[in-house]
Amino acid sequence: MRIGACKIMAGTTSWADRSLVRDGSFYPSRNLNARDRLAYYASRLPLTEVATTYRFPPTPEVARRWVGATPDGFTMDIQAWSLFSGAPTWPESLWPDLVPEIKPSRREGAKLYRHRLPEAVLDECWERFRHALGPLSAAGRLGAVTVRYPSWFRPGASAYRDLAELSVRLEGFAVAVEVTNHRWFEGDNCEQLWAFLENLGLGYVCTDGPGRRRPVAATSAKAFVRFPGRRQWAQDQDRPRGPAQDARLDDGPVDGPVDGP
């Protein structure tokens, strides 16, 4: 709907959330295939946020399928891959041809972390992520890339350097930042964050829900408000899921992870 010159759009994070597919009556059938499910969703709501890209980076092929299943004017926000925000990342989500570029000692452990990757590998990851968004952007489907930072990401010089890097890494795309550490909302920290994001043209994701009521502000031409509901959403997002669990989070017209093993 429109209020004055503002256009307001509402949608869900994941069009294949269990509350919609298994536990609800939103879809005419629980047996729709992935493409038909997205097409039906897009005929009813104008906006969605793709959640599986937090755990597995998208591919151009999948992005083209999303475009083919949705009408002109439909908007898709894309969650940035967890690696980019410094969150623990599943090794299986890294492109196989990049694995040999990582020192064997850095491959140990259950998760990958950004600081353990060679700079050249991280640059290539960013470039491939941008390339994968190309079909959505060219078709006018791409809304914003939402970057959700883990709970330990708190105010400080290094945090502001990371935020400033987004405007370079994702130049040309609308970007929105979501912070979860409580220190961002203490004292003047929130105002400083808003001013910094506004100066860079980055959006701010406001969060409103049980136990998560936060200050509201718009720092870019697009404003973002998230209503996470009553599940342990924040904890769940900070903890990456395994491939089997991702396969149940069918966000796109493919079965399984966006770009799994």
C-alpha positions in Angstrom: 0.0 0.0 0.0 1.0 3.6 -0.2 1.1 6.3 2.4 1.8 9.6 0.8 4.9 9.2 -1.4 6.0 6.0 0.5 5.4 2.5 -0.8 5.0 -0.1 1.9 5.6 -3.8 1.1 5.2 -6.8 3.5 6.3 -10.4 3.1 7.9 -13.3 4.9 11.5 -14.4 5.4 11.3 -17.6 3.4 8.3 -18.5 1.3 8.7 -22.1 2.4 8.7 -21.6 6.1 7.1 -24.5 8.0 4.4 -22.2 9.4 3.3 -21.6 5.8 3.9 -25.0 4.2 3.2 -27.6 6.8 1.4 -25.9 9.7 -0.6 -23.3 7.9 -3.2 -23.0 5.1 -1.5 -20.3 3.0 -0.9 -22.6 0.1 -3.7 -24.4 -1.8 -1.8 -27.6 -1.5 1.1 -29.0 0.6 2.3 -30.9 -2.4 3.3 -28.0 -4.6 6.7 -28.2 -6.1 9.3 -25.6 -5.2 8.7 -23.5 -8.4 4.9 -23.5 -8.1 5.1 -22.6 -4.4 7.2 -19.5 -5.1 5.0 -18.6 -8.0 1.9 -18.8 -5.8 3.5 -16.8 -3.0 4.6 -14.1 -5.5 1.0 -13.9 -6.7 -0.2 -13.0 -3.2 2.7 -11.0 -1.6 5.1 -8.5 -3.2 8.1 -9.2 -1.1 10.2 -12.0 0.4 13.6 -12.3 2.1 15.7 -15.3 1.0 17.1 -16.9 4.2 19.0 -19.9 2.9 21.6 -17.6 1.4 22.8 -16.9 4.9 24.0 -20.5 5.1 24.8 -21.2 1.4 25.7 -18.5 -1.1 23.4 -18.3 -4.1 24.3 -19.2 -7.7 23.4 -17.4 -10.9 21.4 -20.4 -12.0 19.2 -20.4 -8.9 18.7 -16.7 -9.2 17.5 -17.1 -12.8 15.0 -19.7 -11.6 13.7 -17.3 -9.0 13.3 -14.7 -11.7 11.5 -17.2 -13.9 9.0 -18.1 -11.2 8.1 -14.5 -10.2 6.3 -11.6 -11.9 7.6 -8.2 -12.7 7.5 -6.0 -9.7 8.2 -8.8 -7.2 11.0 -7.9 -4.8 13.5 -10.3 -3.2 15.8 -9.3 -0.4 18.8 -11.5 0.0 20.5 -12.4 3.3 24.2 -12.1 3.0 26.3 -15.3 3.4 27.3 -15.8 7.1 31.0 -15.7 6.2 30.8 -12.1 5.3 29.5 -11.0 8.7 32.1 -13.0 10.6 29.6 -15.6 11.8 30.6 -19.3 11.9 30.1 -20.8 8.4 29.6 -24.4 7.2 32.7 -25.5 5.3 30.4 -27.2 2.8 29.1 -23.9 1.7 32.5 -22.8 0.4 33.0 -23.3 -3.3 34.9 -26.6 -3.7 37.6 -25.1 -6.0 38.5 -22.5 -3.3 39.1 -25.1 -0.6 42.7 -26.0 -1.8 43.5 -22.3 -1.4 43.1 -22.6 2.4 45.9 -23.8 4.5 45.2 -27.3 5.9 45.6 -26.1 9.4 42.9 -23.5 8.7 40.5 -26.2 7.5 40.3 -28.0 10.8 37.2 -27.5 12.9 33.5 -27.6 12.3 33.2 -24.1 11.0 34.9 -21.6 8.8 35.6 -18.0 9.9 36.3 -15.0 7.7 39.6 -14.1 9.5 41.0 -17.6 8.7 40.7 -17.2 4.9 43.4 -15.7 2.7 42.5 -12.2 1.5 42.5 -13.4 -2.1 39.9 -16.1 -1.3 37.7 -13.7 0.6 37.9 -11.3 -2.4 36.8 -14.1 -4.7 33.9 -15.1 -2.4 32.6 -11.5 -2.5 32.9 -11.4 -6.3 31.1 -14.7 -6.8 28.3 -13.5 -4.4 27.9 -10.3 -6.4 27.9 -12.2 -9.7 25.2 -14.6 -8.4 22.9 -11.6 -7.7 23.3 -10.4 -11.3 20.1 -12.1 -12.7 18.0 -10.7 -9.9 19.3 -7.2 -10.3 19.0 -7.2 -14.1 15.4 -8.3 -13.8 14.5 -5.7 -11.3 13.8 -8.3 -8.6 16.6 -7.5 -6.2 15.5 -5.4 -3.2 18.4 -5.2 -0.8 21.2 -7.4 0.6 20.6 -7.8 4.3 23.7 -8.3 6.4 23.0 -9.8 9.8 25.9 -9.6 12.3 26.4 -12.2 15.1 25.8 -11.4 18.7 29.5 -10.7 19.4 29.6 -7.9 16.8 29.6 -4.9 19.1 30.5 -1.2 18.8 34.2 -0.4 18.2 36.7 0.6 15.6 36.9 -2.8 13.9 33.1 -3.0 13.7 32.8 0.3 12.0 35.6 -0.8 9.5 33.5 -3.9 8.7 30.4 -1.7 8.1 32.3 0.7 5.9 33.6 -2.3 3.9 30.1 -3.2 2.9 29.6 0.0 0.8 32.7 -1.1 -1.2 32.1 -4.8 -1.4 28.4 -4.4 -2.4 28.7 -1.2 -4.3 25.7 -0.7 -6.6 23.3 -2.8 -4.5 21.0 -1.6 -1.7 22.3 -2.9 1.6 20.7 -3.1 5.0 22.5 -3.9 8.3 21.1 -5.7 11.2 23.0 -5.7 14.6 22.0 -7.9 17.6 24.5 -7.1 20.4 22.7 -5.1 23.1 25.6 -2.6 23.3 24.5 -1.0 20.0 21.4 0.2 21.8 23.0 1.6 24.9 23.7 5.3 25.4 24.6 7.2 22.2 25.8 4.1 20.3 22.6 3.8 18.4 22.6 7.4 17.2 26.2 7.0 16.2 25.4 3.9 14.3 22.5 5.5 12.4 24.6 8.5 11.5 27.4 6.3 10.2 25.0 4.1 8.1 23.2 7.2 6.7 26.5 8.7 5.7 27.4 5.5 3.7 23.9 5.1 2.3 23.3 1.8 4.2 20.0 0.8 5.5 19.2 -0.2 9.1 17.0 -3.2 9.9 14.7 -2.4 12.8 13.6 -5.4 14.8 10.4 -5.5 16.8 9.1 -8.6 18.6 8.7 -10.4 21.9 11.8 -9.5 23.9 13.5 -7.7 21.0 11.9 -4.2 20.9 14.5 -1.9 19.5 14.8 1.8 18.5 13.3 2.5 15.1 15.1 4.6 12.4 15.5 4.9 8.7 19.0 5.5 7.5 18.5 5.1 3.7 15.8 5.6 1.1 14.5 2.1 2.0 13.4 1.4 5.6 13.4 -2.1 7.0 11.4 -3.5 9.9 11.6 -7.2 11.0 9.0 -8.9 13.1 10.7 -12.1 14.2 7.8 -13.7 16.0 7.9 -15.9 19.1 10.5 -18.5 18.1 14.1 -18.3 19.3 14.9 -16.6 16.0 18.1 -14.8 16.9 19.8 -17.8 18.4 18.7 -20.0 15.5 20.2 -17.5 13.0 23.5 -17.3 14.8 23.9 -21.1 14.8 24.5 -22.4 11.2 22.5 -25.6 10.3 23.8 -28.7 8.7 23.0 -29.6 5.1 20.2 -31.9 6.1 18.5 -29.1 8.0 19.0 -26.6 5.2 17.2 -29.0 2.9 14.1 -28.4 4.9 14.4 -24.7 4.5 13.5 -24.7 0.8 13.6 -21.0 0.0 13.9 -21.4 -3.7 12.8 -23.5 -6.6 15.3 -26.1 -5.9 15.2 -29.0 -3.4 17.9 -28.6 -0.7 20.4 -25.9 0.0 20.8 -22.9 -2.4 24.3 -24.2 -3.3 25.0 -27.1 -1.1 27.4 -30.0 -1.5 
